[in-house]
Amino acid sequence: MIALLNKNKLFLYCLVVIISSSFFASLIQTSFGKVDVKLMNLKTPDGQNLVYDLYKPSIATENDKQPFIVVVPGFQRSKEALSNIAIELSRRGYVVALIDPYAQGMSSSSLSRLAATTQGYGMFALVDYAYAENFSFVDINKIGSTGHSMGGNAAIRGADYFGKEAIKSGKKSKLDSVYISGYVLTLQENILRDSKSNMGVSYALYDEGAFRNDLQGWDAGNMKIAPESLRTVNSVLPKDKKVTEVELGKYYGERSNNTLRVIFNEELLHPFQPYNKEATKNQLDYFDKVFGAPISINSKNQIWQYKEFFTLINMIISLLMLVPIAKLFLSLSFYRDIVKDIPASLPEQTSKSKMIFWSVFFLSALIACISFIPMVDVAKILFYESANRELTWFFPQRMNNSVMLWAAFNGSIGLVIFFISYYFFGRHHGVNTNSWGLQINKVELFKTIMLGLSIFICYYLILYFVYFLFHVDYRFWFMGVRIFQPEMLLVLVMYFPLFFIFFFSNSLRVNGAMRFKNQSEWKSRLIAGFANSLGLMMIIIIQYVTFAWTGTVFWTTNWLSVNLLFGIVPMMFILPYFNRIFFQLTGRVYLGPIVTCLIFIMILSTNTVVYLPL
């Protein structure tokens, strides 16, 4: 084994970089050893399972109890996506619980379709648990919650839920203060009336979901005049002091009786609001106002960006490491017979063949663009249970179902176009089917499948090792490669066949229709990257050009599905690169789609809602 590693030093170099960057990311996450970060699991009274990271500053002790804040990520986000907030709060002395919302990450699925209203996606249970003094180092009189988007809705619902409970008991609300980011729809009079929590609201001026608000166009996200912010502030003001325009950043009401209100309105888009220094500063200032930061650190002094930098390195290097991992396995005698000579390239392009190529290029991109949203709508019909947040074993991933249908459709269309173009043009102009790399016997195919599985297992074993040592994974903002619970392997098996159509189709087209004689390799790969991602890029462009022009996004009903593409497009762009590299390693088109389909689908699956009945 040592000899094999010596022959493949790139693997060792990648491993050293990942270990090193994980170490530095861990240092930042723990505030250089001043905060203990542990993975915790709460068995709720109703039988659910809530997984969370507990950030415990060293100053939090039984004799010196500190405020407790529950952080709730948004829709399609696991706990790691808001680690930046947890880092900054905990380094200022707050005890922080960063949760995986129900049906996301490692937590169990919610028993309720109204998980936000009735459970705060698990936040309610954790607040009750903390208030019952199960954390000896927590000041139960200073319990707060914050979240973005869906997590912001959980915070609003929490203020209402615990407010109603306080009214019935005649006691102070268990949830002293909440901070709501990226969500204002439920800031309604009936909810605000019963809230007994201090409340901070942060909303992006250019939030794509603002079309759902009371006002329309550019006014929809303007929190100076938005009815949602006016209701929030006026709900705690006497009749003679009610305002017609909110002063941003001004604190209204009183901290002492839990009527404090403040509104912020950062000039941002919705998905990027949590990863902004100004938005983070506003949130830190708010909690300092309501709780008093145990450790005084200027709110502009933030270090979370460095953790994002190191985990980004992790993500990039881990994907690059797939190549030396494959080479390591291919050097074993068991796999050597699947290595074949690289087939000859296609003939050099003529004027006519270039016209055919670029016609197919743009036609495929157009089909990819116009078919995505219809597949979102079809998925709502075919997969009714998951689309309606019901527990199911039948394709339980609400958002990925549409991506899967789109992938299967476009993969099939891509194969049809590939063979049609060959039949009517390619075979008459020197194209040899041997250049496709399709020839393979049963034994070689079996070994190729085993190799793909081996690479997948090795990739995730390294991730688990890194997570065990440093409690960090591979990610940047909301895009991440994370560990998973065993049942996700069942999900992977379920989704693999239809997704594989697309991945195999891509490998065949990238290597059988985009490799031309006398064309530089970098140019060939770049064209392939855009060919695979341009259609989805066009959707984002249409959405945001329309938004910039009108103040309202083009697709409203399915705007969250469009937002999902921010994480998918980069995958689509780099996919052809890996399919080409694995083709060059084996001389065949099969290993690339097996490896990339397994890994990319697991990445998608572990970063989305999963309504499994577990």
Secondary structure, DSSP 8 states (H G I E B T S, - for coil): -HHHHHH-HHHHHHHHHHHHHHHHHHHHHTTTTTEEEEEEEEE-TTS-EEEEEEEEETT--SSS-EEEEEEE--TT--GGGGHHHHHHHHTTT-EEEEE--TTSTTS---SSS-HHHHHGGGHHHHHHHHHTT-STTEEEEEEEEEEETHHHHHHHHHHHHHHHHHHHHTS--S--EEEEES--TT--HHHHHH--SEEEEE--TB-GGGGGSSS-GGGGG-TTT-HHHHHHHHTTS-GGG--SS--TT--BS-TTTT--EEEE--S-BGGGGGG-HHHHHHHHHHHHHHH--SS---TT---HHHHHHHHHHHHHHHHHTHHHHHHHHHTSTTTGGG-------B----HHHHHHHHHHHHHHHHHHHHHHHHHHHHHHHHTHHHHTT---SSS--TTHHHHHHHHHHHHHHHHHHHHHHHHHTGGGTT--GGGG-----HHHHHHHHHHHHHHHHHHHHHHHHHHHHHS--EEETTEEE----TTHHHHHHHHHHHHHHHHHHHHHHHHHSS-BTT--HHHHHHHHHHHHHHHHHHHHHHHHHHHHHHSS-S--TTHHHHHHHHHHHHHHHHHHHHHHHHHHHHSSSSHHHHHHHHHHHHHHHTTS------
